[in-house]
Amino acid sequence: LYENGKRRKDIIREYDLTPSALDKWIKQSKTSGSFKEKDNRSPEENELIQLRKENKRLLMENDNLKQAAL
């Protein structure tokens, strides 16, 4: 709607949105063409998510080894 010329304030009022939500969606659409969060993450955010998953896996492995040693 926004890209087709509908005014920002009309979209906000019609769909009961916050201005920041609409601005976020417009930015996401322009940068990646997608509204999915995973498609709009920075490389640093993706790396952090991957490292957290790996850390969780390693902690679980460590706990299993501790249990096996007992």
PDB file of N, CA, C and O in Angstrom, chain B, residues numbered from 101:
ATOM      1  N   LEU B 101       0.822  -1.193   0.000  1.00  0.00           N
ATOM      2  CA  LEU B 101       0.000   0.000   0.000  1.00  0.00           C
ATOM      3  C   LEU B 101       0.871   1.265   0.000  1.00  0.00           C
ATOM      4  O   LEU B 101       0.628   2.214  -0.745  1.00  0.00           O
ATOM      5  N   TYR B 102       1.884   1.240   0.856  1.00  0.00           N
ATOM      6  CA  TYR B 102       2.767   2.405   0.963  1.00  0.00           C
ATOM      7  C   TYR B 102       3.502   2.647  -0.351  1.00  0.00           C
ATOM      8  O   TYR B 102       3.601   3.782  -0.817  1.00  0.00           O
ATOM      9  N   GLU B 103       4.011   1.578  -0.939  1.00  0.00           N
ATOM     10  CA  GLU B 103       4.760   1.716  -2.189  1.00  0.00           C
ATOM     11  C   GLU B 103       3.860   2.095  -3.361  1.00  0.00           C
ATOM     12  O   GLU B 103       4.332   2.612  -4.374  1.00  0.00           O
ATOM     13  N   ASN B 104       2.578   1.837  -3.217  1.00  0.00           N
ATOM     14  CA  ASN B 104       1.631   2.202  -4.278  1.00  0.00           C
ATOM     15  C   ASN B 104       1.044   3.596  -4.077  1.00  0.00           C
ATOM     16  O   ASN B 104       0.126   4.000  -4.792  1.00  0.00           O
ATOM     17  N   GLY B 105       1.581   4.331  -3.097  1.00  0.00           N
ATOM     18  CA  GLY B 105       1.211   5.727  -2.951  1.00  0.00           C
ATOM     19  C   GLY B 105       0.238   6.044  -1.837  1.00  0.00           C
ATOM     20  O   GLY B 105      -0.110   7.208  -1.641  1.00  0.00           O
ATOM     21  N   LYS B 106      -0.210   5.042  -1.102  1.00  0.00           N
ATOM     22  CA  LYS B 106      -1.120   5.340   0.008  1.00  0.00           C
ATOM     23  C   LYS B 106      -0.334   6.049   1.107  1.00  0.00           C
ATOM     24  O   LYS B 106       0.800   5.681   1.414  1.00  0.00           O
ATOM     25  N   ARG B 107      -0.949   7.062   1.686  1.00  0.00           N
ATOM     26  CA  ARG B 107      -0.261   7.859   2.694  1.00  0.00           C
ATOM     27  C   ARG B 107      -0.013   7.042   3.952  1.00  0.00           C
ATOM     28  O   ARG B 107      -0.832   6.217   4.357  1.00  0.00           O
ATOM     29  N   ARG B 108       1.134   7.296   4.552  1.00  0.00           N
ATOM     30  CA  ARG B 108       1.577   6.579   5.754  1.00  0.00           C
ATOM     31  C   ARG B 108       0.561   6.697   6.880  1.00  0.00           C
ATOM     32  O   ARG B 108       0.205   5.698   7.504  1.00  0.00           O
ATOM     33  N   LYS B 109       0.099   7.897   7.139  1.00  0.00           N
ATOM     34  CA  LYS B 109      -0.830   8.091   8.257  1.00  0.00           C
ATOM     35  C   LYS B 109      -2.166   7.399   8.004  1.00  0.00           C
ATOM     36  O   LYS B 109      -2.824   6.972   8.952  1.00  0.00           O
ATOM     37  N   ASP B 110      -2.581   7.281   6.735  1.00  0.00           N
ATOM     38  CA  ASP B 110      -3.825   6.575   6.420  1.00  0.00           C
ATOM     39  C   ASP B 110      -3.684   5.076   6.679  1.00  0.00           C
ATOM     40  O   ASP B 110      -4.613   4.438   7.173  1.00  0.00           O
ATOM     41  N   ILE B 111      -2.535   4.523   6.350  1.00  0.00           N
ATOM     42  CA  ILE B 111      -2.278   3.099   6.602  1.00  0.00           C
ATOM     43  C   ILE B 111      -2.275   2.840   8.098  1.00  0.00           C
ATOM     44  O   ILE B 111      -2.883   1.876   8.563  1.00  0.00           O
ATOM     45  N   ILE B 112      -1.599   3.687   8.849  1.00  0.00           N
ATOM     46  CA  ILE B 112      -1.513   3.530  10.307  1.00  0.00           C
ATOM     47  C   ILE B 112      -2.903   3.566  10.933  1.00  0.00           C
ATOM     48  O   ILE B 112      -3.227   2.744  11.791  1.00  0.00           O
ATOM     49  N   ARG B 113      -3.709   4.507  10.506  1.00  0.00           N
ATOM     50  CA  ARG B 113      -5.054   4.657  11.078  1.00  0.00           C
ATOM     51  C   ARG B 113      -5.952   3.487  10.656  1.00  0.00           C
ATOM     52  O   ARG B 113      -6.663   2.921  11.486  1.00  0.00           O
ATOM     53  N   GLU B 114      -5.921   3.129   9.377  1.00  0.00           N
ATOM     54  CA  GLU B 114      -6.803   2.090   8.857  1.00  0.00           C
ATOM     55  C   GLU B 114      -6.526   0.719   9.474  1.00  0.00           C
ATOM     56  O   GLU B 114      -7.455  -0.043   9.743  1.00  0.00           O
ATOM     57  N   TYR B 115      -5.243   0.406   9.698  1.00  0.00           N
ATOM     58  CA  TYR B 115      -4.884  -0.920  10.207  1.00  0.00           C
ATOM     59  C   TYR B 115      -4.512  -0.906  11.691  1.00  0.00           C
ATOM     60  O   TYR B 115      -4.034  -1.907  12.224  1.00  0.00           O
ATOM     61  N   ASP B 116      -4.729   0.217  12.344  1.00  0.00           N
ATOM     62  CA  ASP B 116      -4.468   0.367  13.778  1.00  0.00           C
ATOM     63  C   ASP B 116      -3.046  -0.073  14.136  1.00  0.00           C
ATOM     64  O   ASP B 116      -2.837  -0.911  15.012  1.00  0.00           O
ATOM     65  N   LEU B 117      -2.080   0.515  13.434  1.00  0.00           N
ATOM     66  CA  LEU B 117      -0.667   0.199  13.636  1.00  0.00           C
ATOM     67  C   LEU B 117       0.017   1.305  14.421  1.00  0.00           C
ATOM     68  O   LEU B 117      -0.485   2.424  14.531  1.00  0.00           O
ATOM     69  N   THR B 118       1.172   0.961  14.961  1.00  0.00           N
ATOM     70  CA  THR B 118       2.016   2.005  15.524  1.00  0.00           C
ATOM     71  C   THR B 118       2.915   2.509  14.394  1.00  0.00           C
ATOM     72  O   THR B 118       3.269   1.743  13.498  1.00  0.00           O
ATOM     73  N   PRO B 119       3.281   3.773  14.429  1.00  0.00           N
ATOM     74  CA  PRO B 119       4.164   4.297  13.379  1.00  0.00           C
ATOM     75  C   PRO B 119       5.478   3.519  13.289  1.00  0.00           C
ATOM     76  O   PRO B 119       5.997   3.303  12.193  1.00  0.00           O
ATOM     77  N   SER B 120       6.018   3.099  14.438  1.00  0.00           N
ATOM     78  CA  SER B 120       7.291   2.380  14.406  1.00  0.00           C
ATOM     79  C   SER B 120       7.146   1.010  13.737  1.00  0.00           C
ATOM     80  O   SER B 120       8.065   0.562  13.052  1.00  0.00           O
ATOM     81  N   ALA B 121       6.011   0.346  13.926  1.00  0.00           N
ATOM     82  CA  ALA B 121       5.797  -0.955  13.286  1.00  0.00           C
ATOM     83  C   ALA B 121       5.750  -0.797  11.769  1.00  0.00           C
ATOM     84  O   ALA B 121       6.378  -1.567  11.043  1.00  0.00           O
ATOM     85  N   LEU B 122       5.018   0.187  11.298  1.00  0.00           N
ATOM     86  CA  LEU B 122       4.946   0.411   9.851  1.00  0.00           C
ATOM     87  C   LEU B 122       6.319   0.771   9.290  1.00  0.00           C
ATOM     88  O   LEU B 122       6.717   0.266   8.240  1.00  0.00           O
ATOM     89  N   ASP B 123       7.042   1.643   9.990  1.00  0.00           N
ATOM     90  CA  ASP B 123       8.382   2.032   9.534  1.00  0.00           C
ATOM     91  C   ASP B 123       9.312   0.821   9.460  1.00  0.00           C
ATOM     92  O   ASP B 123      10.109   0.699   8.529  1.00  0.00           O
ATOM     93  N   LYS B 124       9.208  -0.065  10.439  1.00  0.00           N
ATOM     94  CA  LYS B 124      10.037  -1.270  10.449  1.00  0.00           C
ATOM     95  C   LYS B 124       9.716  -2.146   9.244  1.00  0.00           C
ATOM     96  O   LYS B 124      10.623  -2.650   8.581  1.00  0.00           O
ATOM     97  N   TRP B 125       8.431  -2.327   8.959  1.00  0.00           N
ATOM     98  CA  TRP B 125       8.034  -3.162   7.826  1.00  0.00           C
ATOM     99  C   TRP B 125       8.471  -2.557   6.500  1.00  0.00           C
ATOM    100  O   TRP B 125       8.894  -3.273   5.592  1.00  0.00           O
ATOM    101  N   ILE B 126       8.367  -1.233   6.391  1.00  0.00           N
ATOM    102  CA  ILE B 126       8.801  -0.565   5.161  1.00  0.00           C
ATOM    103  C   ILE B 126      10.305  -0.757   4.974  1.00  0.00           C
ATOM    104  O   ILE B 126      10.762  -1.056   3.871  1.00  0.00           O
ATOM    105  N   LYS B 127      11.064  -0.587   6.040  1.00  0.00           N
ATOM    106  CA  LYS B 127      12.525  -0.759   5.980  1.00  0.00           C
ATOM    107  C   LYS B 127      12.880  -2.190   5.594  1.00  0.00           C
ATOM    108  O   LYS B 127      13.739  -2.410   4.741  1.00  0.00           O
ATOM    109  N   GLN B 128      12.213  -3.175   6.228  1.00  0.00           N
ATOM    110  CA  GLN B 128      12.486  -4.575   5.913  1.00  0.00           C
ATOM    111  C   GLN B 128      12.175  -4.877   4.458  1.00  0.00           C
ATOM    112  O   GLN B 128      12.932  -5.579   3.786  1.00  0.00           O
ATOM    113  N   SER B 129      11.070  -4.351   3.977  1.00  0.00           N
ATOM    114  CA  SER B 129      10.679  -4.592   2.593  1.00  0.00           C
ATOM    115  C   SER B 129      11.693  -4.007   1.622  1.00  0.00           C
ATOM    116  O   SER B 129      11.993  -4.609   0.591  1.00  0.00           O
ATOM    117  N   LYS B 130      12.216  -2.843   1.949  1.00  0.00           N
ATOM    118  CA  LYS B 130      13.177  -2.195   1.057  1.00  0.00           C
ATOM    119  C   LYS B 130      14.546  -2.865   1.092  1.00  0.00           C
ATOM    120  O   LYS B 130      15.221  -2.938   0.065  1.00  0.00           O
ATOM    121  N   THR B 131      14.968  -3.358   2.264  1.00  0.00           N
ATOM    122  CA  THR B 131      16.320  -3.919   2.361  1.00  0.00           C
ATOM    123  C   THR B 131      16.407  -5.350   1.864  1.00  0.00           C
ATOM    124  O   THR B 131      17.341  -5.694   1.139  1.00  0.00           O
ATOM    125  N   SER B 132      15.447  -6.194   2.242  1.00  0.00           N
ATOM    126  CA  SER B 132      15.564  -7.604   1.856  1.00  0.00           C
ATOM    127  C   SER B 132      14.394  -8.096   1.021  1.00  0.00           C
ATOM    128  O   SER B 132      14.463  -9.181   0.445  1.00  0.00           O
ATOM    129  N   GLY B 133      13.335  -7.325   0.946  1.00  0.00           N
ATOM    130  CA  GLY B 133      12.154  -7.756   0.220  1.00  0.00           C
ATOM    131  C   GLY B 133      11.308  -8.742   1.007  1.00  0.00           C
ATOM    132  O   GLY B 133      10.357  -9.315   0.474  1.00  0.00           O
ATOM    133  N   SER B 134      11.649  -8.941   2.269  1.00  0.00           N
ATOM    134  CA  SER B 134      10.942  -9.916   3.089  1.00  0.00           C
ATOM    135  C   SER B 134      10.557  -9.282   4.422  1.00  0.00           C
ATOM    136  O   SER B 134      11.215  -8.365   4.912  1.00  0.00           O
ATOM    137  N   PHE B 135       9.471  -9.799   4.993  1.00  0.00           N
ATOM    138  CA  PHE B 135       9.037  -9.325   6.302  1.00  0.00           C
ATOM    139  C   PHE B 135       9.413 -10.304   7.404  1.00  0.00           C
ATOM    140  O   PHE B 135       9.126 -10.050   8.574  1.00  0.00           O
ATOM    141  N   LYS B 136      10.048 -11.416   7.057  1.00  0.00           N
ATOM    142  CA  LYS B 136      10.458 -12.409   8.045  1.00  0.00           C
ATOM    143  C   LYS B 136      11.693 -11.907   8.779  1.00  0.00           C
ATOM    144  O   LYS B 136      12.629 -11.390   8.169  1.00  0.00           O
ATOM    145  N   GLU B 137      11.679 -12.067  10.096  1.00  0.00           N
ATOM    146  CA  GLU B 137      12.800 -11.596  10.909  1.00  0.00           C
ATOM    147  C   GLU B 137      14.110 -12.261  10.501  1.00  0.00           C
ATOM    148  O   GLU B 137      15.144 -11.598  10.435  1.00  0.00           O
ATOM    149  N   LYS B 138      14.077 -13.565  10.226  1.00  0.00           N
ATOM    150  CA  LYS B 138      15.313 -14.277   9.897  1.00  0.00           C
ATOM    151  C   LYS B 138      15.942 -13.754   8.613  1.00  0.00           C
ATOM    152  O   LYS B 138      17.158 -13.840   8.443  1.00  0.00           O
ATOM    153  N   ASP B 139      15.134 -13.216   7.711  1.00  0.00           N
ATOM    154  CA  ASP B 139      15.666 -12.675   6.460  1.00  0.00           C
ATOM    155  C   ASP B 139      16.242 -11.272   6.632  1.00  0.00           C
ATOM    156  O   ASP B 139      16.925 -10.766   5.742  1.00  0.00           O
ATOM    157  N   ASN B 140      15.972 -10.654   7.758  1.00  0.00           N
ATOM    158  CA  ASN B 140      16.395  -9.273   7.983  1.00  0.00           C
ATOM    159  C   ASN B 140      17.446  -9.128   9.066  1.00  0.00           C
ATOM    160  O   ASN B 140      17.718  -8.018   9.524  1.00  0.00           O
ATOM    161  N   ARG B 141      18.037 -10.234   9.479  1.00  0.00           N
ATOM    162  CA  ARG B 141      19.085 -10.173  10.502  1.00  0.00           C
ATOM    163  C   ARG B 141      20.419  -9.787   9.880  1.00  0.00           C
ATOM    164  O   ARG B 141      20.699 -10.071   8.716  1.00  0.00           O
ATOM    165  N   SER B 142      21.228  -9.131  10.697  1.00  0.00           N
ATOM    166  CA  SER B 142      22.577  -8.794  10.248  1.00  0.00           C
ATOM    167  C   SER B 142      23.447 -10.042  10.365  1.00  0.00           C
ATOM    168  O   SER B 142      23.079 -10.982  11.068  1.00  0.00           O
ATOM    169  N   PRO B 143      24.586 -10.066   9.693  1.00  0.00           N
ATOM    170  CA  PRO B 143      25.496 -11.207   9.833  1.00  0.00           C
ATOM    171  C   PRO B 143      25.924 -11.438  11.282  1.00  0.00           C
ATOM    172  O   PRO B 143      26.110 -12.577  11.710  1.00  0.00           O
ATOM    173  N   GLU B 144      26.077 -10.348  12.028  1.00  0.00           N
ATOM    174  CA  GLU B 144      26.461 -10.471  13.432  1.00  0.00           C
ATOM    175  C   GLU B 144      25.356 -11.141  14.254  1.00  0.00           C
ATOM    176  O   GLU B 144      25.637 -11.961  15.128  1.00  0.00           O
ATOM    177  N   GLU B 145      24.112 -10.792  13.971  1.00  0.00           N
ATOM    178  CA  GLU B 145      22.991 -11.414  14.683  1.00  0.00           C
ATOM    179  C   GLU B 145      22.905 -12.905  14.366  1.00  0.00           C
ATOM    180  O   GLU B 145      22.662 -13.723  15.253  1.00  0.00           O
ATOM    181  N   ASN B 146      23.104 -13.249  13.098  1.00  0.00           N
ATOM    182  CA  ASN B 146      23.092 -14.667  12.712  1.00  0.00           C
ATOM    183  C   ASN B 146      24.215 -15.435  13.397  1.00  0.00           C
ATOM    184  O   ASN B 146      24.019 -16.563  13.850  1.00  0.00           O
ATOM    185  N   GLU B 147      25.386 -14.823  13.470  1.00  0.00           N
ATOM    186  CA  GLU B 147      26.517 -15.474  14.131  1.00  0.00           C
ATOM    187  C   GLU B 147      26.235 -15.666  15.622  1.00  0.00           C
ATOM    188  O   GLU B 147      26.537 -16.721  16.179  1.00  0.00           O
ATOM    189  N   LEU B 148      25.664 -14.662  16.260  1.00  0.00           N
ATOM    190  CA  LEU B 148      25.340 -14.761  17.674  1.00  0.00           C
ATOM    191  C   LEU B 148      24.338 -15.892  17.936  1.00  0.00           C
ATOM    192  O   LEU B 148      24.493 -16.645  18.898  1.00  0.00           O
ATOM    193  N   ILE B 149      23.338 -16.009  17.106  1.00  0.00           N
ATOM    194  CA  ILE B 149      22.351 -17.087  17.251  1.00  0.00           C
ATOM    195  C   ILE B 149      23.022 -18.442  17.091  1.00  0.00           C
ATOM    196  O   ILE B 149      22.759 -19.366  17.860  1.00  0.00           O
ATOM    197  N   GLN B 150      23.888 -18.559  16.092  1.00  0.00           N
ATOM    198  CA  GLN B 150      24.603 -19.814  15.860  1.00  0.00           C
ATOM    199  C   GLN B 150      25.507 -20.151  17.051  1.00  0.00           C
ATOM    200  O   GLN B 150      25.558 -21.302  17.485  1.00  0.00           O
ATOM    201  N   LEU B 151      26.208 -19.164  17.569  1.00  0.00           N
ATOM    202  CA  LEU B 151      27.096 -19.406  18.708  1.00  0.00           C
ATOM    203  C   LEU B 151      26.327 -19.788  19.967  1.00  0.00           C
ATOM    204  O   LEU B 151      26.782 -20.622  20.749  1.00  0.00           O
ATOM    205  N   ARG B 152      25.176 -19.186  20.158  1.00  0.00           N
ATOM    206  CA  ARG B 152      24.350 -19.556  21.316  1.00  0.00           C
ATOM    207  C   ARG B 152      23.866 -21.001  21.207  1.00  0.00           C
ATOM    208  O   ARG B 152      23.845 -21.727  22.201  1.00  0.00           O
ATOM    209  N   LYS B 153      23.478 -21.416  20.005  1.00  0.00           N
ATOM    210  CA  LYS B 153      23.048 -22.804  19.804  1.00  0.00           C
ATOM    211  C   LYS B 153      24.194 -23.772  20.069  1.00  0.00           C
ATOM    212  O   LYS B 153      24.021 -24.802  20.720  1.00  0.00           O
ATOM    213  N   GLU B 154      25.365 -23.422  19.552  1.00  0.00           N
ATOM    214  CA  GLU B 154      26.533 -24.275  19.758  1.00  0.00           C
ATOM    215  C   GLU B 154      26.899 -24.340  21.241  1.00  0.00           C
ATOM    216  O   GLU B 154      27.227 -25.411  21.752  1.00  0.00           O
ATOM    217  N   ASN B 155      26.845 -23.212  21.926  1.00  0.00           N
ATOM    218  CA  ASN B 155      27.145 -23.175  23.356  1.00  0.00           C
ATOM    219  C   ASN B 155      26.164 -24.056  24.130  1.00  0.00           C
ATOM    220  O   ASN B 155      26.571 -24.792  25.029  1.00  0.00           O
ATOM    221  N   LYS B 156      24.909 -23.988  23.796  1.00  0.00           N
ATOM    222  CA  LYS B 156      23.899 -24.809  24.462  1.00  0.00           C
ATOM    223  C   LYS B 156      24.174 -26.294  24.241  1.00  0.00           C
ATOM    224  O   LYS B 156      24.068 -27.100  25.166  1.00  0.00           O
ATOM    225  N   ARG B 157      24.530 -26.648  22.996  1.00  0.00           N
ATOM    226  CA  ARG B 157      24.846 -28.039  22.672  1.00  0.00           C
ATOM    227  C   ARG B 157      26.057 -28.523  23.464  1.00  0.00           C
ATOM    228  O   ARG B 157      26.053 -29.635  23.992  1.00  0.00           O
ATOM    229  N   LEU B 158      27.083 -27.698  23.546  1.00  0.00           N
ATOM    230  CA  LEU B 158      28.289 -28.072  24.272  1.00  0.00           C
ATOM    231  C   LEU B 158      28.032 -28.201  25.775  1.00  0.00           C
ATOM    232  O   LEU B 158      28.587 -29.088  26.424  1.00  0.00           O
ATOM    233  N   LEU B 159      27.203 -27.330  26.323  1.00  0.00           N
ATOM    234  CA  LEU B 159      26.849 -27.442  27.734  1.00  0.00           C
ATOM    235  C   LEU B 159      26.097 -28.749  28.010  1.00  0.00           C
ATOM    236  O   LEU B 159      26.320 -29.394  29.035  1.00  0.00           O
ATOM    237  N   MET B 160      25.214 -29.129  27.098  1.00  0.00           N
ATOM    238  CA  MET B 160      24.487 -30.388  27.255  1.00  0.00           C
ATOM    239  C   MET B 160      25.439 -31.581  27.181  1.00  0.00           C
ATOM    240  O   MET B 160      25.327 -32.524  27.965  1.00  0.00           O
ATOM    241  N   GLU B 161      26.371 -31.532  26.238  1.00  0.00           N
ATOM    242  CA  GLU B 161      27.361 -32.610  26.126  1.00  0.00           C
ATOM    243  C   GLU B 161      28.196 -32.705  27.402  1.00  0.00           C
ATOM    244  O   GLU B 161      28.471 -33.801  27.891  1.00  0.00           O
ATOM    245  N   ASN B 162      28.591 -31.564  27.930  1.00  0.00           N
ATOM    246  CA  ASN B 162      29.390 -31.526  29.156  1.00  0.00           C
ATOM    247  C   ASN B 162      28.610 -32.133  30.322  1.00  0.00           C
ATOM    248  O   ASN B 162      29.165 -32.906  31.104  1.00  0.00           O
ATOM    249  N   ASP B 163      27.329 -31.786  30.442  1.00  0.00           N
ATOM    250  CA  ASP B 163      26.487 -32.346  31.495  1.00  0.00           C
ATOM    251  C   ASP B 163      26.366 -33.873  31.346  1.00  0.00           C
ATOM    252  O   ASP B 163      26.395 -34.605  32.336  1.00  0.00           O
ATOM    253  N   ASN B 164      26.231 -34.336  30.104  1.00  0.00           N
ATOM    254  CA  ASN B 164      26.139 -35.781  29.874  1.00  0.00           C
ATOM    255  C   ASN B 164      27.421 -36.498  30.278  1.00  0.00           C
ATOM    256  O   ASN B 164      27.381 -37.585  30.853  1.00  0.00           O
ATOM    257  N   LEU B 165      28.547 -35.884  29.973  1.00  0.00           N
ATOM    258  CA  LEU B 165      29.823 -36.499  30.339  1.00  0.00           C
ATOM    259  C   LEU B 165      30.003 -36.524  31.858  1.00  0.00           C
ATOM    260  O   LEU B 165      30.544 -37.482  32.411  1.00  0.00           O
ATOM    261  N   LYS B 166      29.548 -35.471  32.522  1.00  0.00           N
ATOM    262  CA  LYS B 166      29.613 -35.445  33.992  1.00  0.00           C
ATOM    263  C   LYS B 166      28.733 -36.553  34.581  1.00  0.00           C
ATOM    264  O   LYS B 166      29.131 -37.220  35.536  1.00  0.00           O
ATOM    265  N   GLN B 167      27.552 -36.746  34.019  1.00  0.00           N
ATOM    266  CA  GLN B 167      26.656 -37.799  34.506  1.00  0.00           C
ATOM    267  C   GLN B 167      27.256 -39.175  34.261  1.00  0.00           C
ATOM    268  O   GLN B 167      27.125 -40.056  35.110  1.00  0.00           O
ATOM    269  N   ALA B 168      27.901 -39.379  33.139  1.00  0.00           N
ATOM    270  CA  ALA B 168      28.508 -40.669  32.807  1.00  0.00           C
ATOM    271  C   ALA B 168      29.688 -40.971  33.746  1.00  0.00           C
ATOM    272  O   ALA B 168      29.940 -42.128  34.083  1.00  0.00           O
ATOM    273  N   ALA B 169      30.396 -39.933  34.158  1.00  0.00           N
ATOM    274  CA  ALA B 169      31.559 -40.113  35.025  1.00  0.00           C
ATOM    275  C   ALA B 169      31.131 -40.522  36.435  1.00  0.00           C
ATOM    276  O   ALA B 169      31.898 -41.164  37.153  1.00  0.00           O
ATOM    277  N   LEU B 170      29.929 -40.161  36.830  1.00  0.00           N
ATOM    278  CA  LEU B 170      29.436 -40.511  38.157  1.00  0.00           C
ATOM    279  C   LEU B 170      29.056 -41.970  38.176  1.00  0.00           C
ATOM    280  O   LEU B 170      28.613 -42.479  39.205  1.00  0.00           O
TER     281      LEU B 170
END
